[in-house]
Amino acid sequence: MGQENPQTEHQANGTSKAGDDEDIFERILSHLGDMGLYQKLILLMMMPIGYTCAFTYFVQMFITVTPQNYWCRIPELANLSMELRKQLSAPVTATGELAHCVTFDTNWTQVLDTLTPPADHSRLIPCQHGWEYELSDIPYPTITTERDWVCERSSYVPTAQSVFFVGSVIGCFIFGWLADHFGRVPAIIVTNLFGGIFGIATTFTSSAWDFMLCRFFVGLSYDVCLKILYVLVLEYVGLKYRTLIASLSLAFSFATGGIVLPWIVLYIGDWRILMWVTSAPMFIVLLAPWFLPESVRWLISRGKVDEAVTVLHKFERINGKKIPDDTMNEFKVFAHKLKLQERRSLLDMCKSSQLRKAMIILILLFMGCGIVFDGLIRLSDSFGLNFFAVFSCNEVSECTAILLIIVILDRFGRRTSTFSTALISSICLIIALFISGGVPQAVLAIASRLFMTTCFTSILQWSTEIIPTPYRASGVSILHMSTFLVAILSPFIVYSERLWSSLPLTIFATIAVATTGLCLTLPETKGLPMPQTRADGERNIKEHCLFGHKKEKTTSPS
């Protein structure tokens, strides 16, 4: 499945010489080995970075999580047991829940003498001396409990997470530009160093502003630290292995990192040590210059033909293979032809109406999938169940979703796979709206995230097969930037459950339905080589869309 010979297919369809140029890389990879020793080493290098990327993304949830039970601290009751302090000082609401932000306006010395709760429950005042926390569901101190980010300061938690995403938006732009102008490997190194340095710096913060500043700088590195390496891995893998490696690389790095993180947190039981453990491994990227090859596609797009040939010879040595002289000569001719062309920016790609429309649709898809993917896991502590167990189940579903892609993506194609999984995700969310909280609603939310993750990961690979090489790093950075731009709202959507408990699920269901329809509007890229030029990308859209592009004129190669 999905192993069609692209060269034969182009010849059968009568495409031009551009089509032959387009798959020169696929033919070179077939001679080097579609998945040889060097490709396996690159994939192995991706694994620890995938783990640290997952840690960077999720760890803020664990260091700022709020215990379910907390109440006003009363100094006069300090020598009593915690349970008795809670019974005496915390009013109970009409729904039987503990009041978090108010206590009795009473004579506490008299209460201490009688050890009975105040009789007058109508006179309540805000907490005057901070809060106490019952660390049963969250069995370790967090930033929230240390700095009392509750009640009137509870908005600090979603704001800090949004600041992280603001950093991610800016980082996608900055480091996407860096990757396109200075190379993939330098960008991978710089982004991981940023994440490691400022992740550790988070442990030295003492207030809200410096914590948010550190999370902003960590956000600069997030996603780009893994995404550029992910694209690099896909560029060196043969067509018939692309879906398999794209899925396995995420399943055994990012997804498994998310699965193990809750149990690392529980084992460590200290948010500062946790930040060191999850941030320090990012410095492994300093070994990248000795292991990671620069992207050959990027090198020739920047006119560095000799360096590209050097990288290919390194592949020959490590894989024990040989590229035929005629194929290598054809590659050099193609590379020099691109070298003579004027350097183009992402704006030049968008001058093409086909690619511009595809880019807009991809942006909307990344936004829709991203906010549902992020928002549903932030609801892990909203179902009245164990936070760590629900989080782990969500991440197991993410791993399952990524492995599911291996089965369906090449069998049914990109378009059908994304549409069907987004549709199932939407249905699960709609049903969850009519079910009360607890296990049934949690199961539906986890199932919805499973299928939306399948859709999202499919689109991640799909986008690399739609955007031409000269614009790929910048283009994918824009897509991820759009994800984080809308993800800035995600923590506040989850926070809106304080207004109406079903509001977050209602918003996520609406977005999921809209995303489902957009999946039908992009070209099917199953079995096609990655487009090397703008004309290649236009041709794929013109020939493989369901509707809307058939009569548009293809521009000259760029």
N, C-alpha and C positions, 0 to 999 in steps of 0.2 A: 504494500500500500504506500502510495506517495513516492514511488521509486522510479517514476517515468524518466527516460533519458531525455533531458531538455534539448540536446542538440538534435536528436532525431525528430522531436516534436516540432521544433522550429522549421526544420527542413520540410516536414510534412505539410505545415501550414503555409509554406512559401514565404517566410519572412525574409527580410533583407539582411545584408552583411552585418548590420548593427546587431541583429540577433545573434550572429556568430561571435561578435566581439563581447556581447553581453555574458556569454557562458564560458569565456576563456578561463575564468577562475575555477569554474566547476571542473573543467577538463584538467587543469593543473592539479587540483586537489585529488582528482581520480588517479593521477600518476603518483602523487605523493602519498596517497592513502587517505581515504575519506575520514578515517578515524585512526590515525597512526599513533605512534608512541608520543610524538611531540604534542599532538592535540590532547592526548590523555594527560600529559603533564600540565598543560595550560588549564585544563578542566580541574585538575587537582589543586592548582594554585587558587582557583576561584572558590573552593570550598570554605577555607577559613575566613575569607573576606565576606562570603555569603552569610556565615554565622554572625560575624560582627555587625554586618549591615542589619540583620534581624534584631540583634540586641539593641543597636542604636535606635531603631524604629520603635520598639516596644517597651524599652526599659523605663521610659518616663511614666508609663502607666503604673508601674510597680513602685516607683519611688515617690509618687504623689497620690497614690490610692488612699481613699478615706475609709476608715472602719465604719461599719454600720451603726455601732452604738457609741455615742459620745454625748457629754452633757456638761453643764457649767461647773467649774471648779469652785468649791466653797472652802476657804482656808480653815474655818472653824471646825470642819468635819474631817480634817486631814488624817487624824489618828484612827478613824474607823475603817472597817473593811470596805473594799471597793463596792461590793454589792449593797451594803448598807448606805454608803454615800450616794449611790445612784438612786436608791429608793427614797431617800430623804430629800434630795435636792432637785431631781429631774421630774417635772410634771409629765403626765401622760395625756396625750391628745385624745380627741373624741374617737379616733380610729384605733385607739389602743397602742399607738406608737409613742416612742420616747421623744419628748421635746428637746431639740438640740440647742436651740439658741436663746432660750429664756429659762429663768428660774424664779423661785418664789421671792417676793418682797416681804421679808419676815425677820424676826429676831432669831438668828441662828444659834445664839447661846442657849436660848430657851429650847430650841429644837434639839440641841445636843444634850440637854438635861433630860428631856422626855423620850428621846429617840423615836419620836413619831413625826410623820410628815406634817407640814403646816395644814391647818384646817381650811384656811381661806385660799382657794385655788384661783380666785379671780384677780389677785394682785400679782402680776408677773412683770419682771424686768429683764433686760438683756444681760448676758453674762458680763460680770465685772472683773473677774480674776482669771480669765482664760478657760480652758476646757480640760476635761479628763476623757481618756479614750480606753475603751475595752478592747484590748488587742487579742481577740479570740479568732475572728474571721480573717484579720490581717495581723499575723503574729510577730510583727517587728515594727519598730518606729519608722515612720516615713517623714518626708519633708513636711507633709500636711500636718502630721501630729506634732512634730517638733516646733513648727512655726505657726500653728493654729490657723491654717488656711481653710477655715470653715465659716459657716454663717455669712456674715457680711464680707468676709474675705474668701469665700468659697470660689468666686469667679477667677481667682488667681490660677487655679489648676487648669481650666480650659484655656485661659489666656496664655499661659506658659506653653501649652501644647500648640496653640495657634502661632505663637512666636517661632516655635520650631519649624512649622510649615512655611512661615514667611521666609525664614532662612533657606528652606529647601527650594522655594520659588527662585530666589536670587541665585542660589548655588547652581541650579540647573542652567541658568543663563550664563553665569560666569564660567563654570567649568565645562559646559558644552562648547562655548567659544574657545576655551583653552584646548580642549580635545581636538577641535577642528583646525586650530592654527599651530599648535605645538606638538600634537600627537596624543594618541590614546594612553600610552604608558605614563608620560609625565602627569596627565590629568588623574590617572588612577592613584599615583603616589601622593600627590598633593591633597586630594580629597580625603584619603584615609588618614593622613597625618593630621589634618584639621580635625577630623572626628575623634581621633585618639587624644590629642592635646586638650581640646575643650571638653571632652567627656570627663577626663580626669580633673580638669579645672572646676567642674561642677561641684566636686566634693569640698572645695574651699569657699564656696559661697555662703553668705550668712543672711541674705534678705531676698526679697522678690526680684528686685531689679537686676542684681548680679546673676542670680539663677537664670532668669530669662535671657540675659545677654549671652551666657554660656550656651544655653540651649539654642539660641539663634545661630551661633557659630557652628555648633554640632549639626544643626539643620542645613547649613551651607553644604556640608559634605554628604549628607544622607542621600541615598539613592544613586547619586552620581558615582559614589565610591564602588558600587557594584554594577550599575547599569552599563558603564563603558566597558568593563571587563566582560559582561554578559554579551554585549554586541561583538566584542573582539573574538570571544569563543565561537560565536555563530559564524563569523566570517571565515574561520579556518576549518569548519566542519563541512563535509560533503553534503550535498543536497539530501541524500537518502537517510542521513543521520541527524539532520538539523532539528526536526521535531523532537526526536528522542533525547538529544543532548540539551536542547533548550528546556525541556521539561525536567529531566533528571538533575540538571545543574541547579535549578531552583528548589526542587523537592529535597535534595540532599544537602542543601546549604541554608537558604533563607527559611524554608518551611520547617526543617528540623531544628534550626536555631530557635524558632518561635515555640516549638513543642517543649524543648528542654529548659527554656528560660524560666518559667514559673517554678520549676523544681530547683534550679540553681538559686533563685531568690529565696525560697524557703530554707534551703540548706545553709546559705550564708547568713540570712537574718539581719543584715546591716546594709542600709542603702549606700553608704559611702564605700564600703568594701566592694559592693556590687558594681558600682561605677568603675572602680579600678579593674575588676575582673572582666567586665564587658568592653572596656575601652582600650586597655593596654594591648590586646591582640591585634589591633589595627596597625601597629607598628611593624607587623610582619611584612607589610607592603614595601619596606626598604629593601627586601630581597628581589623585588620585581625586575629591576634592570638585568639581573643575571638569568632570569627564567622566562620573562614574558617577551615575545617578539612584538615589534611594532606592527600595526595593521598594514599589510601590503596594499590593500585597496586605498587606505588613506595616503600612503607614501606616493603612489602613482598619481593620486588626485592632487597632490601638492608638488608634482614634478620631480620627486626623488626616486628616479627609476633605478639608479645603481644600488641604493639602499634596499629597495624592494627586491631586487635580484639577490642581494646578499642574504636577506631573510629566507628566500626560497631555497637557496643553497644550504642554509642551516637546517631547514626542514628535510632536505635530501639526506644530509649526514645523519641526523638523529633518527629519522624513520627508515633509513637504509633503502631509500627509493631513488629513482632517477627520472627527471623530467626529460622527455625526448627533445632533441635539439630543435626540431621544427616547431614544436609547441612553445619552447622557450623563446625562439625567435619571433613567433607570432605575438607572444606576450609583450616582448620588448617593443615591437612595432606599435601595438595598441597603447602601451604605456607612454611612448614618446608622442604619439598622436594626442593623448590627453594632456601631456606636458606643455604642448604648444598652445593649448586652448586657454582662454582668459579665465582667471580665477573667479568663481561665482560664489555668491552668498545665498543664504536661505531665501532671501527676498527674490533672488533670480528664479529659484524653483517655483515660487508662488506666482510668477508671471504666467506660468502655465495654468490655464483654467482647470484642466483635469486634476493636476497635482494640488492646486489650491483648494478645490472642493474636497479632495480626499483628505487633505491636511485638516481642514475645518471639522470634517466628520470624525477624524481620529481624535482631535482635541476634545470634542463633545463626548466621545466614547470613553476616553481616559478619565474625564471628569466624572461621568456617571458611574463607571465601574469603581473608580478610586474612592469616591465618597461612601458608597455602599460597603465596599471592602473594609475601609477604615472604621466607619461608623458602627457596623455591627459588632466588631470585636470590642469597641469601647462600651458596648452595652452588656459586657460580660458580667458586671456586678449589679445589673438591673433586674435580674429574674428571681432574686431571693435565694439563689443557690451559691455554692462555693465558688468564689471568684477564680481561684487558681484552676479548679477542675473545668469550669466552663471555658476559660481561656485556652487551656490545653486541648479541649475538644474542638474549639475553633481552629486551632493550628493543625490538629490531626486532619480536620476536614480540608484545610488548605493543602496539606501534603497529598491527600487523596485526590483533590481537584487537579493538582499538577500532574499526578500520575495518570488521571483519567484522560488528560490531553493526549498522552502517548497513544491511547486506544482510538480516540475519535478524530483527532485533528487531520491526520493524513487519510483516514478512511472516509470521512464525510466532508473534508475541506474546511477552510477557515470560516467562511461565511455561515454555513449551516451549523457548525459547531458553536460559534459565538451566539448566533440567534437562539438556538434551542436551549443553551444553558442559561442565557439571560432571561428567557421566557419562564423556565422552571423556577429560577430565583425569584422572579416577580410574583409568581403564583404562591410560593411559600410565604412571602412577606404579606400578601393580601390575606391569606388564611390566618396568619399569626395575629393580624389586627383584631380578629373576632374571637380570640382565645385569651383567657386570663393568664397572668404571669405564672411562672413555675416551669416545671419540666417540659410540658407540651410546647409552650411558646419558645423556650430556649432551644428545643430540638429543631423547630421550624426556622428559627433565626440562624442556627448553625448550618442547617441544610441550605438555606438561602445563600449564606456566605460561601458555602462549598461551590455552588454552581456559578455564583458571581465571580469567584476566584478563578474558576475554569475559564469563564468568558474573558476575564481581565488578562490572564496569562496568555491566552490565545491571541488577544489583541496585541500584547507586548511583542510576540513573535511576528504577528501579521504586519505590524508597523515597520519592522526592519526589512520586510520583503516588499513594501510599497515605496518607501522613501529611497531615492537613488543615493549611491555611495558618497558623492561630494557633500551631500547635505544630511547624511544619516545621523551623525553624532549631534549636530545642532538641532535637527528635526526631532529626534527622539528626546533630546533635552527639553525642547518646547513642549512636547507631549507630557513629559513627566512634570514639567513646571506647571502646566495647566491642572494636573492632578493635585498638586500641593496647593495651588491657588484656591481651588474649591475646598480642599481638605482643611483650610484655615477655618471653615465654617463647621466642620464635622464635630469638634468638641462641644461647640455651642448648640448644635442640633441635639446631641446626647444630653446636654445640660438642660434643654427645653422640657425634659420629662418632669421637671419641677412645676411647670405650668399645666401640663396634661400628660399623663403617663403614656398615652398612645401616640403622642405627637412625633417622636423620633421615628417610629416604625412607619407611620403614615408618610412622612417625608421620604424615607428610604424606598418605600414601595412605589411612590410616584416616580422617583428618579429611575428606578429599575425598569419600569414599564417604558419610559421614554428611551432608555438605552437599548431595549430590545428592538424597537423599530429601526434604530440607526444602524444596527448590525447588517441589515440587508442592502446597504447602499454602497459598500466598498467592493473592489474587484477581488475575485478569487485568485489566490496566488499559489495554490497547491501545485507542486511540481515545477514551478518556475524558478529560474536562477534569480539571485538578487540583482536588481537593476543597477547598472554601473553609471549610466548617464540619465539626464533628464528625459531624453527621447525614449530610453528603455522604460522608464516609469510611466510615461504617457501611453506607450504602446500597451503595457499591461492593463492599465485602466480602460483604454479604448476597447480592448479585445475581451476583457474578462469581467466587466460590470454587468449587472442585471439590466440596468437602464440608466439613461441620462448622459452617456458619454459616447455613444456609438458614432455620431456624425461629426465629432470635433476633430479638427485638423491637428496632426502631430507636428510639433516644432522641431527644429534642427537640434542635433545632439548638443548637450552642454556639459 
